C-alpha cells in the first residue's frame, strides 16, 4: 500500500478507545487524510450517545450512524438461531454483528470513493478477520489499514496515554478498563481480573453485569413465558405478535431479571490462542432453548442428528468470519428446509438462572403419546421388536460367529 495514494479513509468507528485514537493517528500517519467515520447501530444503545460530536471533535470530516438493527436480527441472528449454531457454547454475539457492520462500511466506502478502509481490531483478536473477510467479499481490491498491525502502541494503557496526549475524550479509566462489546443480542467482558482463569467473575459486584442480575439476586418466584414460532422464526411472545427484534429485546429484560444467559468460557480464538470471556446473553439463551425444545417435537431423528452435526460447522463459519461464503449459504438453505415444520408454541419457566421446560405444542409434532405410552395401547405390537432386533443385530451375530470359528 502506497501511503501517498491514501487521501480518504472510511473508518469503522465505535467511539471506544481503539477507534477514538485512530482518527488522529490516521491523520498523523497518512498525510492528514480525510477520515469518514461509520458506526453501525446493532443495538449498543447508550454507546451511540454523543458519537457524532466526538468523531468530529477528534478529527473526522463526517460520520454515518447507520441503524442496522432489523437487518442484524432478520438476516444474521435468526438464521443462526434456526441453525442451532454455537461456538463452544458461545452464542456468537460479537461474531455475527461484524459482517452486517462491515458490509455497510464497504457500501459507504464505495459511495464515498474512499482510498482505504480502516478498522481498530487488534492483531490478537478474531474481529480483524471478520471485518476483512467481509470487506474482501464486497470490495476485493480495497486497501485495508489496521493500526494495531502498524503502530508502536503495545497496550490499552499506552492507548490511554495517547488519547490523553491528543485530548481525545474517553468514557473509561485505567481502573475499570474491561474490554466490552455490546449489541442488542449480548454483552461481552474481557480483560483485567478475567485474564486469570482462576478468578471468579464478579457477578454480584455493582455495575459488572449490565443486561441483568446474577442468579443469586433474581426473584424467588419463577417467570413463565410462551413463545410462538413459524418455520423456526419467533413471531409472538406471551400471545402478542411482534417482530423478532422486539421479541429479543423483551426477552433480554425478562431473562436479565431472572439471571438468565451468563456464560464464563475459555474459548479457542481463530488466531490460535485461548482467551477467557464472560458473556451476557439473556434473551438469546431463552430463544435458543425454546427453538431447540420445539425441534424435539417436529424434526425426525435423522434430520435432527444431521442438523446438529452441521450446526458445529455453521457456528465455526460465523465465528471465523466466513458469513459471505458458499458453504454458509448452502448450510442456510439446508436449515431453511428443516424449518418448514418448526411451527408451534413453547412454554418456559425462568428461575434464578435456569430455563425450565414447561410444555410444547405443534400441529407438526411427530411425538405420539399413544405410541410412546407405558400403558396399554392398540397401535404398537411389542412382539415386532424381536424380528427388528434379529435383523439389526445380524452383523454383530455374524462377526461373533466368525471369531468363534477362528478360535477352534
C-alpha positions as CSV (number, residue, x, y, z in Angstrom):
1,X,0.0,0.0,0.0
2,X,1.4,3.4,-1.0
3,X,0.6,5.8,1.7
4,X,0.9,8.8,-0.7
5,X,-2.2,7.5,-2.5
6,X,-4.4,7.4,0.6
7,X,-6.4,10.7,0.6
8,X,-9.7,9.5,2.0
9,X,-10.2,6.7,4.6
10,X,-13.5,5.2,5.9
11,X,-13.1,4.1,9.5
12,X,-15.2,1.5,11.3
13,X,-16.0,3.7,14.3
14,X,-17.4,2.7,17.6
15,X,-16.3,5.6,19.7
16,X,-14.4,3.3,22.0
17,X,-10.8,3.6,23.0
18,X,-9.3,2.0,19.9
19,X,-11.2,3.8,17.2
20,X,-11.2,7.1,19.1
21,X,-7.4,7.4,18.9
22,X,-7.3,6.0,15.4
23,X,-8.7,9.2,13.9
24,X,-5.8,11.5,15.0
25,X,-3.3,8.6,14.3
26,X,-4.5,8.3,10.7
27,X,-4.2,12.0,10.1
28,X,-0.7,11.9,11.6
29,X,0.5,8.9,9.7
30,X,-1.4,9.1,6.4
31,X,-0.7,12.6,5.1
32,X,-3.5,14.3,7.1
33,X,-6.0,12.3,5.1
34,X,-9.8,12.8,5.3
35,X,-11.4,10.4,7.8
36,X,-15.0,9.5,7.4
37,X,-16.3,7.6,10.5
38,X,-19.0,4.9,10.1
39,X,-20.8,3.5,13.1
40,X,-23.2,0.6,12.7
41,X,-26.1,0.6,15.2
42,X,-26.6,-3.0,16.2
43,X,-28.3,-2.2,19.5
44,X,-25.4,-0.9,21.6
45,X,-27.8,1.8,22.9
46,X,-26.1,4.4,25.1
47,X,-22.8,3.8,23.4
48,X,-24.1,5.8,20.5
49,X,-24.8,8.9,22.6
50,X,-22.6,11.9,21.6
51,X,-20.8,9.8,18.9
52,X,-21.2,12.4,16.2
53,X,-19.8,15.3,18.3
54,X,-16.9,13.1,19.5
55,X,-16.0,11.9,16.0
56,X,-16.0,15.5,14.6
57,X,-14.1,16.9,17.5
58,X,-11.5,14.2,17.2
59,X,-10.9,15.0,13.5
60,X,-13.4,13.1,11.3
61,X,-14.8,15.1,8.4
62,X,-18.2,13.5,8.9
63,X,-19.9,10.4,10.4
64,X,-22.5,8.0,9.3
65,X,-24.6,6.4,12.1
66,X,-26.5,3.5,10.4
67,X,-29.4,1.8,12.0
68,X,-28.7,-1.9,11.2
69,X,-30.8,-3.4,14.0
70,X,-33.5,-5.0,11.9
71,X,-31.1,-6.3,9.2
72,X,-28.9,-7.6,12.0
73,X,-31.7,-9.6,13.6
74,X,-33.5,-10.8,10.5
75,X,-30.5,-11.7,8.3
76,X,-27.9,-12.8,10.8
77,X,-29.2,-13.6,14.2
78,X,-32.4,-15.5,13.3
79,X,-30.7,-17.7,10.6
80,X,-28.0,-18.6,13.2
81,X,-30.6,-19.4,15.9
82,X,-32.5,-21.6,13.4
83,X,-29.3,-23.4,12.6
84,X,-28.8,-24.0,16.4
85,X,-25.3,-22.8,15.8
86,X,-22.9,-22.2,18.7
87,X,-19.2,-21.9,19.0
88,X,-18.0,-23.8,22.1
89,X,-21.3,-22.8,23.9
90,X,-20.8,-19.1,22.9
91,X,-23.9,-17.7,21.2
92,X,-21.9,-15.7,18.7
93,X,-22.9,-12.2,19.8
94,X,-19.9,-10.4,18.5
95,X,-19.3,-12.8,15.6
96,X,-22.5,-12.2,13.6
97,X,-22.6,-8.5,14.3
98,X,-19.4,-7.9,12.4
99,X,-20.5,-8.9,8.9
100,X,-23.5,-6.7,8.9
101,X,-21.4,-3.7,10.0
102,X,-18.6,-4.4,7.6
103,X,-20.9,-4.8,4.7
104,X,-22.4,-1.4,5.3
105,X,-18.9,0.1,5.7
106,X,-17.9,-1.3,2.3
107,X,-21.1,0.2,0.8
108,X,-20.3,3.6,2.2
109,X,-16.6,3.4,1.2
110,X,-17.7,2.7,-2.4
111,X,-20.2,5.5,-2.3
112,X,-17.6,8.0,-0.9
113,X,-14.9,7.0,-3.3
114,X,-12.6,6.0,-0.4
115,X,-8.9,5.0,-0.9
116,X,-8.9,2.7,2.1
117,X,-10.9,1.2,4.9
118,X,-9.6,1.2,8.4
119,X,-10.6,-0.8,11.5
120,X,-9.5,-0.8,15.1
121,X,-9.3,-4.6,15.6
122,X,-6.2,-5.9,17.4
123,X,-3.8,-8.4,15.8
124,X,-4.7,-10.9,18.5
125,X,-8.4,-11.0,18.0
126,X,-11.0,-12.6,15.8
127,X,-12.7,-9.3,14.7
128,X,-9.9,-8.3,12.3
129,X,-10.7,-11.5,10.3
130,X,-14.4,-10.9,10.4
131,X,-14.2,-7.3,9.2
132,X,-11.6,-8.0,6.5
133,X,-13.2,-11.1,5.0
134,X,-16.5,-9.2,4.7
135,X,-14.7,-6.3,3.0
136,X,-13.0,-8.7,0.6
137,X,-16.4,-10.2,-0.3
138,X,-17.7,-6.8,-1.4
139,X,-14.6,-4.8,-2.3
140,X,-11.9,-7.3,-3.1
141,X,-9.3,-4.7,-4.1
142,X,-9.8,-2.2,-1.3
143,X,-6.7,-1.5,0.8
144,X,-7.3,-2.1,4.5
145,X,-5.5,-0.2,7.3
146,X,-5.2,-2.0,10.6
147,X,-3.3,0.3,13.0
148,X,-2.7,-2.4,15.6
149,X,-0.5,-4.1,13.0
150,X,1.4,-0.9,12.3
151,X,1.7,1.4,15.3
152,X,4.1,1.3,18.3
153,X,1.3,1.2,20.9
154,X,1.5,-2.1,22.8
155,X,-1.2,-2.0,25.4
156,X,-4.5,-0.4,26.3
157,X,-2.6,1.7,28.9
158,X,-0.5,3.2,26.1
159,X,-3.7,3.8,24.2
160,X,-5.0,5.9,27.1
161,X,-1.7,7.8,27.2
162,X,-2.1,8.6,23.5
163,X,-5.7,9.7,24.0
164,X,-4.8,12.0,26.8
165,X,-1.9,13.5,24.9
166,X,-4.2,14.2,21.9
167,X,-7.2,15.4,24.0
168,X,-9.4,12.5,22.9
169,X,-12.4,12.3,25.4
170,X,-12.8,8.8,27.0
171,X,-15.6,7.2,29.0
172,X,-13.3,4.7,30.6
173,X,-10.5,4.9,33.2
174,X,-7.4,2.8,34.0
175,X,-9.1,1.0,36.9
176,X,-12.3,-0.1,35.1
177,X,-11.0,-0.8,31.7
178,X,-12.7,-4.0,30.8
179,X,-12.8,-4.7,27.1
180,X,-16.5,-4.9,26.2
181,X,-18.6,-5.4,23.2
182,X,-22.3,-4.7,23.3
183,X,-25.3,-5.1,21.0
184,X,-28.9,-6.0,21.3
185,X,-28.0,-9.7,21.5
186,X,-25.3,-9.7,24.1
187,X,-22.6,-8.0,26.1
188,X,-19.0,-9.4,26.4
189,X,-16.4,-8.8,29.1
190,X,-12.7,-9.4,28.7
191,X,-9.5,-8.3,30.4
192,X,-8.5,-7.1,33.9
193,X,-9.1,-9.8,36.6
194,X,-10.8,-12.1,34.0
195,X,-7.5,-12.7,32.3
196,X,-6.7,-15.0,35.3
197,X,-8.8,-18.1,34.7
198,X,-8.6,-18.8,38.4
199,X,-10.6,-15.7,39.3
200,X,-14.4,-16.0,39.7
201,X,-16.3,-13.4,37.7
202,X,-17.7,-10.5,39.9
203,X,-21.3,-11.2,39.1
204,X,-22.6,-9.6,42.3
205,X,-20.4,-6.5,42.1
206,X,-22.3,-3.4,41.4
207,X,-22.0,-2.4,37.7
208,X,-20.3,-5.6,36.4
209,X,-23.5,-7.0,34.9
210,X,-25.4,-4.6,32.6
211,X,-28.1,-6.7,31.0
212,X,-29.4,-8.4,34.2
213,X,-28.6,-9.7,37.6
214,X,-26.8,-12.7,39.0
215,X,-29.0,-15.7,39.7
216,X,-28.4,-15.0,43.4
217,X,-30.2,-11.7,43.1
218,X,-33.0,-13.0,40.9
219,X,-36.6,-13.2,42.3
220,X,-37.7,-16.1,44.4
221,X,-40.7,-16.7,42.2
222,X,-40.4,-18.0,38.6
223,X,-41.5,-16.2,35.5
224,X,-43.5,-18.1,32.9
225,X,-43.3,-17.2,29.2
226,X,-44.7,-18.6,26.0
227,X,-43.0,-18.2,22.6
228,X,-44.7,-18.8,19.2
229,X,-42.6,-19.9,16.2
230,X,-43.4,-20.0,12.5
231,X,-41.0,-22.1,10.4
232,X,-38.3,-21.6,13.1
233,X,-38.7,-17.8,13.4
234,X,-40.1,-16.4,16.7
235,X,-43.3,-14.4,15.9
236,X,-45.0,-13.9,19.3
237,X,-44.2,-13.6,23.0
238,X,-46.9,-14.3,25.5
239,X,-49.5,-14.3,22.8
240,X,-48.5,-10.9,21.5
241,X,-47.4,-10.7,17.9
242,X,-44.2,-8.7,17.4
243,X,-41.0,-8.6,15.3
244,X,-38.1,-10.9,16.1
245,X,-36.1,-7.9,17.2
246,X,-38.7,-6.8,19.7
247,X,-39.1,-10.3,21.0
248,X,-35.3,-10.4,21.7
249,X,-35.4,-7.0,23.4
250,X,-38.3,-8.2,25.6
251,X,-36.6,-11.5,26.4
252,X,-33.5,-9.6,27.3
253,X,-35.5,-7.8,30.0
254,X,-37.3,-10.9,31.3
255,X,-34.2,-13.1,31.1
256,X,-32.0,-10.4,32.7
257,X,-34.3,-10.0,35.6
258,X,-34.1,-13.8,36.3
259,X,-30.3,-14.1,36.0
260,X,-30.5,-16.0,32.6
261,X,-27.8,-16.2,30.0
262,X,-24.5,-15.9,31.8
263,X,-21.5,-17.7,30.3
264,X,-18.0,-17.9,31.6
265,X,-15.8,-19.5,28.9
266,X,-12.2,-20.1,27.9
267,X,-12.6,-20.2,24.1
268,X,-10.3,-21.1,21.3
269,X,-9.7,-18.0,19.1
270,X,-9.4,-18.3,15.4
271,X,-5.8,-16.9,15.6
272,X,-4.7,-19.8,17.7
273,X,-4.7,-18.6,21.3
274,X,-7.1,-19.3,24.1
275,X,-9.0,-16.4,25.7
276,X,-11.3,-16.0,28.7
277,X,-14.5,-14.0,28.5
278,X,-17.8,-13.6,30.3
279,X,-20.9,-13.1,28.2
280,X,-24.4,-11.9,29.0
281,X,-27.0,-13.2,26.5
282,X,-30.3,-13.4,28.4
283,X,-32.8,-13.2,25.5
284,X,-30.6,-15.3,23.2
285,X,-30.3,-18.1,25.8
286,X,-34.1,-18.2,26.1
287,X,-34.6,-18.2,22.3
288,X,-32.1,-21.0,21.7
289,X,-33.7,-23.1,24.4
290,X,-37.2,-22.6,23.1
291,X,-36.3,-23.2,19.5
292,X,-34.4,-26.4,20.4
293,X,-37.3,-27.6,22.5
294,X,-39.8,-27.2,19.6
295,X,-37.5,-29.0,17.2
296,X,-37.5,-32.1,19.5
297,X,-41.2,-32.4,18.6
298,X,-41.1,-31.5,14.9
299,X,-37.9,-32.9,13.4
300,X,-37.4,-36.6,12.6
301,X,-34.4,-38.4,14.0
302,X,-32.0,-38.4,11.0
303,X,-32.7,-34.7,10.1
304,X,-32.2,-33.6,13.7
305,X,-28.9,-35.5,14.0
306,X,-27.6,-34.2,10.7
307,X,-28.6,-30.7,11.6
308,X,-26.9,-30.9,15.0
309,X,-23.7,-32.1,13.2
310,X,-23.8,-29.3,10.7
311,X,-24.6,-26.7,13.3
312,X,-21.0,-27.1,14.5
313,X,-19.7,-26.2,11.1
314,X,-22.2,-23.3,10.9
315,X,-21.0,-22.0,14.2
316,X,-17.4,-22.2,13.1
317,X,-18.1,-20.3,9.9
318,X,-19.8,-17.5,11.8
319,X,-17.1,-17.3,14.4
320,X,-14.3,-17.4,11.8
321,X,-15.8,-14.5,9.8
322,X,-16.9,-16.7,6.8
323,X,-20.5,-15.5,6.6
324,X,-20.3,-14.5,3.0
325,X,-19.2,-17.9,1.7
326,X,-20.8,-20.5,-0.5
327,X,-20.8,-23.1,2.3
328,X,-22.6,-20.8,4.8
329,X,-25.2,-20.0,2.2
330,X,-25.6,-23.7,1.4
331,X,-26.0,-24.6,5.1
332,X,-28.6,-21.9,5.5
333,X,-30.6,-23.4,2.6
334,X,-30.4,-26.7,4.3
335,X,-31.5,-25.2,7.6
336,X,-34.4,-23.4,6.0
337,X,-35.7,-26.7,4.6
338,X,-35.6,-28.3,8.1
339,X,-37.6,-25.4,9.5
340,X,-40.6,-25.9,7.3
341,X,-42.4,-27.7,10.2
342,X,-40.8,-25.9,13.1
343,X,-44.1,-24.1,13.9
344,X,-45.8,-24.2,17.3
345,X,-45.7,-22.8,20.9
346,X,-43.2,-23.3,23.7
347,X,-43.7,-22.6,27.4
348,X,-40.7,-22.0,29.6
349,X,-40.2,-21.2,33.3
350,X,-37.4,-18.8,34.1
351,X,-36.0,-19.2,37.6
352,X,-32.7,-18.0,39.1
353,X,-30.5,-18.5,36.0
354,X,-32.4,-21.7,34.9
355,X,-34.6,-22.2,31.8
356,X,-37.0,-24.9,32.7
357,X,-39.3,-26.6,30.1
358,X,-42.9,-26.2,30.8
359,X,-44.7,-27.5,27.7
360,X,-44.6,-27.5,23.9
361,X,-47.2,-27.9,21.2
362,X,-47.2,-28.1,17.4
363,X,-49.6,-29.2,14.7
364,X,-46.5,-30.8,13.1
365,X,-45.5,-32.8,16.2
366,X,-44.1,-36.2,15.5
367,X,-44.5,-37.2,19.1
368,X,-47.4,-39.6,19.7
369,X,-48.4,-40.2,23.3
370,X,-50.5,-43.2,22.1
371,X,-47.4,-44.9,20.7
372,X,-44.9,-43.9,23.4
373,X,-47.1,-44.7,26.4
374,X,-46.0,-47.2,29.0
375,X,-49.7,-48.1,29.4
376,X,-51.8,-50.3,27.3
377,X,-52.1,-49.3,23.6
378,X,-53.6,-50.7,20.4
379,X,-51.1,-49.3,17.9
380,X,-47.8,-50.9,18.8
381,X,-47.2,-54.7,18.7
382,X,-44.3,-55.3,21.1
383,X,-43.7,-58.7,19.5
384,X,-42.5,-57.0,16.4
385,X,-39.3,-55.9,18.2
386,X,-37.9,-59.4,18.2
387,X,-37.6,-59.5,14.4
388,X,-36.2,-56.0,14.3
389,X,-33.5,-56.9,16.9
390,X,-32.6,-60.1,14.9
391,X,-32.1,-58.1,11.7
392,X,-30.5,-55.1,13.4
393,X,-28.1,-57.3,15.3
394,X,-27.3,-59.7,12.4
395,X,-23.8,-58.1,11.6
396,X,-22.9,-58.4,15.3
397,X,-24.0,-62.0,15.4
398,X,-22.2,-63.0,12.2
399,X,-19.0,-61.3,13.4
400,X,-19.2,-63.2,16.7
401,X,-19.7,-66.5,14.9
402,X,-16.7,-65.8,12.7
403,X,-14.5,-65.0,15.7
404,X,-15.6,-68.2,17.4
405,X,-14.9,-70.4,14.4
406,X,-11.4,-69.0,14.0
407,X,-10.6,-69.8,17.6
408,X,-11.2,-73.5,17.1
